[in-house]
Amino acid sequence: MTNANYDIVLLDLDHTLFDFDASEQLAFADIAAWANIDDPASAFATYKQLNSALWKRVESGDLLATDVRLLRSTQLISALSLTVDPVELTDRFLSGLGQYGDLYPGASAVLDALASTTLLGMVTNGVSEVQRAKIKRLHLDQWFHAVSISGELNVAKPNTAIFDHALAQFDDVDRSRVLMIGDSLGSDIAGAIQSGIDACWYNPVAADTANSARYVIDDLDQIPGLI
Ligand SMILES: [Mg+2]
């Protein structure tokens, strides 16, 4: 039986299926306690600013995803005048990012529904160890036929090479029957459009932003209706 619209659905992980904010807060609380940070809330805000600037540089191709982890620690240590070792801080934080956090409510039901009619691929910008720890702990292999992680490929969304890597793991790909779903206009949507596949922007906060996605949804429950 042929599906109505799509044979393959590619999905982003963080902030689309996975509650990255909760994971990040819990992981940061761990290192704040370990590093004796006086004001964890203020330190977390500083971390968020540094991290966001680094990932913008990854998206623009100015920095490798694999370089984010240590640079982030070095910059944080400098900004907060900490005396901890940057490599140990990095290891502890990455361990926490893999260890904490869950799929958003309803995400597993949506994945069940999608996997019953299409093949699924994960296309994620992140650190290999962290993303692999999540995949194992949350049993994501049960739904995903293919996984492409920027940290393993030295290429990140929106670069089309990571979408090519994902699609190379499927047979007889017709790009007109592939849909990419993600929360980032700059990486998920731009990369999908440049790769010649349809894009669905997951925009749960209903930000009124002009975009080129074929679909915009604010709830994961809307996905099966697009397929
Ligand atoms: Mg995302």
Residues whose N, C-alpha, C, O or C-beta is under 5 A from the ligand:
A	BS01	MG	D12 D14 H15 T16 D183 S184
